[in-house]
């Protein structure tokens, strides 16, 4: 198998082979994901992982841009709870459009972001997001790991 890409994981580099890339291209995930993320590290990681997984993805950096991006075919919104957004408006916008939120936070900020967890379909830590990103993008809320928040 030819290696076509590598992603950094906490335990080291993970190689993605041509077979996995070709399978993703043949069986793309249905619907688009809208990511509300400002952190450039996570933007780059999410963008590349979505490309390799064949998941249509759009990034937004404001509630106004989120509102414009939501429409038919959006499976869920990936929301960074540590990004300093206007979360009341953000979640009201998602709820008005019936778009579920898959949110992520850090262990250190879990208590601070707790008030928003109830408005999310699922909340994970950044560590879990990093480890499970391909499955989360492909499967959304169906991807389950009990090590979330």
LUMMARFI-980570 format. One record per residue: x, y, z of N, C-alpha, C in turn. Coordinates in steps of 0.02 Angstrom, whole numbers, plus 50000, padded with zeros to 5 digits. Layout:
XYZXYZXYZ/...
//
This chain:
500424994250000500005000050000500455006250000/500265011149961500635017549959500355022150013/500805025350051500605030150101500485036850067/499925040050082499775046450050499755052350098/499705051050162499675056550210499845053950279/499995058550323500115056850393499785062050436/499525059950492499255064650541499595063450607/499695068750645500015068150710499495066450762/499625061350801499215059250857499635059750920/499335060050979499735060551040500235054851048/500065048951022500525043251027501015042850970/500995047450922501465047550865501105048650800/501475047950746501195049050679500755043150658/500195044650627499755039550598499765040450523/499945035150488499975035450415499295033550386/499095037150335498465035750300498645033150231/498435027150217498615023950155498145025650098/498355024050038497955025349978497295021649982/497285015550012496665011750017496145015550057/496345018450114495885022250155495645028550119/496105031950085495925037950048495435036249992/495575030749956495135028749901494445026649926/494425023149983493775021150012493375027250031/493695032250060493345038450079493085041950017/493465041949963493245045249902492655041649871/492635035049877492095031049849491465031449892/491545032249957490985032350004490995038650047/490895044450017490935050550057490385050850109/490525054150164490015055050216489455059350189/488835057650205488275061750181488245068350217/488095073550181487995080150212488635083650232/488555089850244489105094450259489165095450334/489775096950356489905098850425490115106150425/489835110150470490035117050478490425117450543/491035119950540491475120350599491535127650621/491385128750685491445135350715492085135150758/492645136650726493305135750756493755141450734/494125144350782494605149650767495325147250773/495445142350817496125139850831496435137050767/496965140350743497265138450679497525131350679/497775128850736498015121950740497435117150726/496865118350757496295113950746495975114950678/495975121050653495725122250585496115117950535/496785118150539497195114250493497075106850501/497055104450563496955097350576496275095050551/495755098750566495075096950546495005097150471/495275102350439495225102950366495555097050331/496155095250350496515089850317496175083050331/495955081950392495625075650408494965075050369/494585080450364493965080250326494105078850252/494625081850225494805080650155494965073250144/495375070450188495565063450181494975058650193/494505060650235493915056550249493355057550199/493435062350154492915063750105492295067150134/492395071150186491835074550220491815081850198/491265084050168491205091150150491205095450214/491605100750214491705104650275491745111950258/491455116050301491495123350294491655126350362/492145130950364492325134350426491985141150429/491765143050489491505149750500491825152350565/491875159050569492195162150627491745167050664/491095167050646490625171550680489925168550676/489485171050719488795168650719488455170650653/488625176650628488325178850564488535174150507/489165172250506489405167550454489085160650464/488985158650526488655152350540487955152350512/487585157650525486895158150501486875157650425/487345160950391487365160650318487565153750293/487965150050331488215143550308487705137950319/487245138950366486765133650381486245133350326/486085127350307485595126350255485485118850246/485195117150190485075110050176485725106250174/485705100250200486285095950196486795096750251/486675100950301487145101550357486965096150407/487425091550419487305086050466487375088350538/487895092250552488005094850619488515100450616/488545104150672489045109350679489565107050730/490195107850714490745106450759490935112950792/490845113350858490905119750894491475119450945/491925124350942492455125050991492185129151049/492095126051106491835129551165492365133851200/492975133751175493515137851204493695143751160/493295144951108493465150051058493225157051073/492855157951127492635164651144492075167451100/491655163151073491095165351032490525167751076/490025170851045489405172651079488985166251078/489075161951128488775155351128488015155451134/487735160351168487005160851171486725161751101/486995166351063486755167450994486925161450950/487515158650959487725152950918487245147050927/487105145150989486665139451000485945141050982/485725147250991485055149150969484995148450893/485515150350857485515149650784485485142350764/485885138150796485875130950780485195127950797/484925129650854484275126850875483715129050828/483725135250805483215137750759483215133850694/483805131450674483865127650612483875120150623/483785117950685483785110850704484435107350682/484995110650692485645107850676485985105850742/486135099450751486455097350813487175099850818/487405100650880488095102950892488505097350922/489085096250893489605091950922490135096850945/490205097651010490645102851037491265099751069/491785103851073492385101551108492645106951154/492965104751208493235109051259493875105851286/494165108851337494745105851370494535103351439/494935098851467494795096651536494805102751583/495295107151572495375112951616494775117651614/494445118151556493885122751548493205119351551/493195112851567492555109151566492035112251612/492235114451672491755117651717491505124351689/491965128151662491785134751634491315134051575/491405128851534490985127951475490365123651489/490305121151551489755116651570489065119351552/488975125951559488305128751546488075127851474/488545126451428488355125451358488285118151340/488525113651382488515106451366487815103851353/487325106251391486635103951383486325105751316/486625110551282486355112651217486715109151159/487135104351176487525100651126487285093451124/487305090451065487145083351059487695079151090/488305081651087488875078151117489425083151130/489795082251185490365086351202490955081651215/491525083251185492135079251195492695084051214/493225081151240493825085151254494225086051190/494675090751190495105091651131495525085351119/495715081951172496095075751166495685070451129/495045069651148494605064851114494485067051042/494385073451031494285075950964494875074150920/495475075350945496075073750907496115066350891/495985062150941496055054950932495515052050886/494905054750889494345051750852494105055950794/494495060850773494255065650723493985062450659/494325057650628494035054750567493335051650578/493265047850632492615044650646492085049950664/492285055050702491815060250721491565064050659/492015065650613491805069150553491365064750509/491545058450502491145053850461490475052250493/490495050450558489905047650591489535052550636/489845058250652489525063250694489335060550762/488705061250780488475059150846488495051650855/488505047850800488505040550805489185037950829/489725041750818490385039750842490395040650917/490495035250954490455035651027491095033051060/491305036751108491855034751152491665037451220/491755033551270491545035651337492055040051371/492585042351336493085046551367492975053851354/492375055751334492215062851322492165066551388/491815072151386491745076351447491155073951486/
//
